[in-house]
Amino acid sequence: HQRQILLGNKLLGFGTGKYNGFGGRLESDTIDPTPAHGARRELMEEANLSLPLDAFAAVGCLTFTFDDNENKMVVHLFHVDVRFCEDDDDANDNKHNGHATAIIDPNTIKGCDEMTPHWFSWNDIPLHRMFADDSVWLTHFLSRRALSSNEPIQKMNGWFHFAPGGDETNRIEHYFLDEK
């Protein structure tokens, strides 16, 4: 099977017109007691995918700072292995590297007023329509998964500092990426 990634085309707000992963702000501790709970809720809201919490494998944390804005953004990264329900060759095998593989019906995926979901081949990711940092950390993560998909997921930590102009200029001044 060809490896694919589900990305959302941002329809409004920060990053409008860019493709991105699914996610957003954490809600109160009663709604989102952990970042994984927040990722699960956001995926449901933005792509109509309701997945078990154990399908979300933490893969790292990225911090974003901006030359013209004193606020910083901290993003928790999660990876979910999915298999389409029509791929019944291994339907009973729903564990991969210690976390669950979610079985989904691709016809249930639908967007919202904020994002429109699209599947892309790993070889055809629209990096030219994404944030500049994605060309660094996402390609690094996917290349590691392609080389060692049977190994436990290595966690990444990173920091990206963006030039003035926000998502208009979309230019990284400097960054650091570490794998543990």
Disulfide bonds with the S-S distance in Angstrom:
none
